[in-house]
């Protein structure tokens, strides 16, 4: 559980920031879902390592993970 400070800020726990690739400067969005608020990254992240990827990426993977997958296919 976290508390909202007087400026309306909350701290996202470290384990969740790591899991969803939320580094300093990452954009997130707040959605009103009727019974509460959903917070989610508004930028796409790699499905393997959770690093941010380009909005127009052809695959949901970062360049490093794509290279690792291709390398493992050759071995």
C-alpha positions in Angstrom: 0.0 0.0 0.0 1.2 3.5 -0.8 0.0 6.9 0.3 -0.7 9.9 -2.0 1.4 12.9 -1.0 0.1 16.5 -0.9 1.0 17.0 -4.5 -0.9 13.9 -5.6 2.2 11.8 -6.2 2.6 8.1 -5.4 5.7 5.9 -5.4 5.5 2.8 -7.6 7.3 -0.1 -5.9 10.7 -1.0 -7.3 9.7 -4.6 -8.2 6.8 -3.3 -10.3 9.0 -0.6 -12.0 11.5 -3.3 -12.9 8.8 -5.7 -14.1 7.2 -3.2 -16.4 10.3 -1.3 -17.5 9.4 2.0 -15.8 12.6 3.9 -15.7 12.9 7.6 -14.9 11.1 9.6 -17.5 8.8 6.7 -18.6 5.3 7.7 -19.5 2.4 6.1 -17.8 -1.3 6.6 -18.2 -4.1 6.5 -15.6 -7.4 5.0 -16.7 -10.7 5.4 -14.9 -12.2 1.9 -14.9 -15.4 2.7 -12.9 -14.5 1.0 -9.7 -11.0 2.3 -9.5 -7.9 3.5 -11.3 -5.7 1.4 -13.6 -2.1 2.6 -14.1 -0.2 1.2 -17.1 2.8 2.1 -19.2 1.9 4.2 -22.2 4.9 3.1 -24.1 5.5 -0.3 -25.6 8.0 -2.5 -23.8 9.9 -5.7 -24.8 8.0 -8.9 -23.9 11.2 -10.5 -22.7 13.3 -8.0 -20.8 10.7 -5.1 -20.3 13.0 -2.5 -21.9 11.3 0.3 -23.8 11.0 -0.2 -27.5 10.0 2.1 -30.4 6.3 2.8 -31.0 6.6 1.5 -34.6 8.6 -1.7 -33.7 7.7 -4.6 -36.0 8.0 -7.1 -33.1 7.2 -6.7 -29.4 10.9 -7.2 -28.6 13.9 -4.9 -28.2 16.9 -5.2 -30.5 19.0 -7.0 -27.9 16.4 -9.7 -27.4 15.8 -10.1 -31.1 19.6 -10.7 -31.5 19.6 -13.2 -28.7 16.7 -15.1 -30.2 18.3 -15.2 -33.6 21.6 -16.3 -32.0 19.9 -19.2 -30.2 18.2 -20.3 -33.4 21.6 -20.6 -35.1 23.2 -22.6 -32.3 
